[in-house]
Amino acid sequence: MADTATNRTAKRGRPGYDLESLLRVAVSAFTERGFDGTSMEDLSRKLGISKSAIYHHVRSKDELLRLAVDRALDGLFAEVATVDALDGPAIDKLEHLVRASVGVLIEQLPFVTLLLRIRGNTKVERAALARRKEFDRIVADLVAKAAADGDLRPDIDPNISARLLFGMVNSIAEWYRPRGGVPAGALADAVATVAFDGLRLPRQASG
């Protein structure tokens, strides 16, 4: 009787997995093994629950991916909405968006990391990449406006500037570690300083 009860428990899997827990485990697996290289069976084994328990929360593996990348993208576009509501010159709005994007990356680090690694192999990935391109366009427009205002150098294509700027922000996902890492505010300050003020100190005039 005891063995039968144990078997029934194993089939049901471990309790306590809600959608958020499932999503975080899926994001870890997708990032480590790739979306195509991760099956629902893999997730089932990793979670210690049956596949039917996973399907209680989501319809498919694609839905898990969509929920994950939307977590990152929704955070970025929420900051875009904040910028739209701000008064002031484009350069201030651009700096605000850069700082806020660093905050989103740190707060949603696993989700942003996954977003940065998708390549457009599925419908969900292509939709996510389209939203990323829309975000890039918004940044490029702010760069162009700031250059037109005389606050940024006009001799660099705004699209290139936007890519370089957020290339620096996105690179944080490759090396940042939450435990013992630089506080989000200090990291945002560092990115903004390098991006808008540069690293080189003004040379002292020789006497």
Disulfide bonds with the S-S distance in Angstrom:
none
